[in-house]
Amino acid sequence: MSGSLVQKKIAVIGGGAAGMMAACAAGAAGGRVTLYERNEKLGKKLYITGKGRCNLTNACGRQEFFENVMRNPRFLYSAFSAFDNRAAMDFFENGGCRLKTERGMRVFPVSDHASDVTGALARAMRDCSVRVRLGCRVRQIVTDRDGAVCGVELFDKTKEEADAVVLATGGLAYPATGSDGDGLEMARCLGHTVTPCFPSLVPFEIEEDWCRQLQGLALKNVELTLFQDQKEVYRGFGELLFTHFGISGPLVLSAASHYDAQKAQRTAAVLNLKPALSEEQLDARLLREFEEKKNRQFQNALDGWFPARLLPVMIALSGIDPHRQVNAVTRQERRRFLDLIRHLPLTVTRTRGFSEAVITRGGVSVKEVNPSTLESRRVKGLYFAGEILDVDALTGGFNLQIAWSTGRLAGESAAGQETGNRKGNQSE
């Protein structure tokens, strides 16, 4: 590496997952790196991911990884090839953060503490002599007469020189952690297009009142189908949680990645409470139950069919008199009840806001960013990493892997290290 590359000054704006990885990569590549973080500590959003356990990546193969990327997966090919999930796992293991793989190939620290992930990154930055400035907010990126990056201006009006800037300020999700869109505004001011931003991986608000009666109840092994403009846009299987406003849980967060607030005035969600049974199997089971308990009241003939709190709701929705004897329930009523179990309707009014969203859908248009280097096509010396880009994925560690991959590529590119021809580790 030449001396000029060793002396290159790199400014990284944002001390989250992508920013810290970019700083590590730029420092390891010989750059003189300064990381600017507006909060009092690094990785503030990391501490709340995975309920504090930090699901830092997913150990799946390459094809499955890209199947879980919802927007612009092809844009990530170079970044993922240069630093894939196996490389990320090696990075953290070598940095003293021991890992474990759980259900769904989700990867966590053995300790179940997100602080171990941040700690590994902080140590790596120290090893690369990265200068970390906490509680330091960047006001704008400064360019020279030719429109190339030449530094940053802080909110106290001081200016600091930089040969390259990595913008890794996140999107709009969890604004309490500092993701309030200031980085998106910096990008706009420099001529970049920012696609419309929406909350993603976020709970749904539901119109039906009975949902709120079930607040706190979790249903496992149910199927959720989402319809917009009467077209099926998502079907998934997993866990759902009723809340005071509607529904949440892993199944709902995944469905929200397919929700388009711009296209549909009304959205319907349909629950199948017994997806393991076909309609014929479920009807046969219901018939046996009714035969065995034919002299009982309807409300007392469904033991074990539903959680205790859900049972009265299902009885009320069925329209069958709860006090009627089972042998008086007509075939038509039984068939309607069967259909209710398999197609429990919910009306989605909207998603919750950015304060409850795991990630942001939308961001800096990838058409204006070189995927091989993550350098801006509009501003020389400006690089992007992480959630600020218009790229997002489903739950399971995929979004943090995007942060690691893009952070690594942006940092190395900013420092001048050639990465475009490097294959890196690929998990097939």
C-alpha angles and dihedrals in degrees: 000000000000123000093246090060092048090056096047112129114226125190116198114195111204131036098217128109097294095039095051092047090048091051091050092049095046091047093048089050090057102265124142096236132197118184117202117203121177094203127077091248140028125257097018093162091046090063092064099041117110089013089298095313095093113225091214101181145338123253095215126124125272097261093049090048092058091044086063094052107097104190128039100344094167090061088065098054095098096042094048093045091052094047115010132174093278090052090049091051090050090050093056096040090051088047092059099263107122114209140208133193120226138179114325090022089281113163122216137167110270087236093055087228121126088203089074090061093050090044092056091051093046091052091048090052091050090050089054093046093243111175108226119200112192123194087022117129124197114222099191145341113254122221132191129235091280092054094251124134114268104161149314134273118218127213090257086062094248116136128215125195122241134171090205138012128209110203108206105151097133126231130275102291117117095006089187087074091058101269097127099139099263091130091052088053091050089053091049091050089056092054101266123143114237112201117222111286125221135170112265134187084031136138124262127239111225129207098212114094095212090072090066090052087063096052110157096018114129122201119201128200096018129138123234124195121189122205127191120184085355090299121120109241101166141018122179145158128222144068128345131187127204115221139182089268103034133287137343138156133108094299092053094045090055091048090052090062087066095045115108113199091189099056108045132052092192129025127195127206121194124199125207105199094188106036093154090069127067119230090258093049092048092049091049091051092048091050091052091050092049092048093049092047100032094135095050126094114262092247090057098045099072103069111158095009096103139007110279094253094048095050098076090046092054091047091050092047091049092065090222116133104254090216096053116110114251093238088062094056108108125230089246092054091047090052091050090051090049090052090049091055091051098037109031103172126223128179113220111210097179144314123272117261135270092274089070099034119107092209143001123254109214132022140140108006110253089214087074096050127075105237092205094059106007088233118145116259088212105044122040112227095020117118132181131212138174132354095352086078122082092253127108140161143195125275121281105084096299097117093052090049087055087053092051094045097046093040092053094047094044093049095048092045093049091052090051100251113146109240104153095089096040114105098197122185117323125192110213 
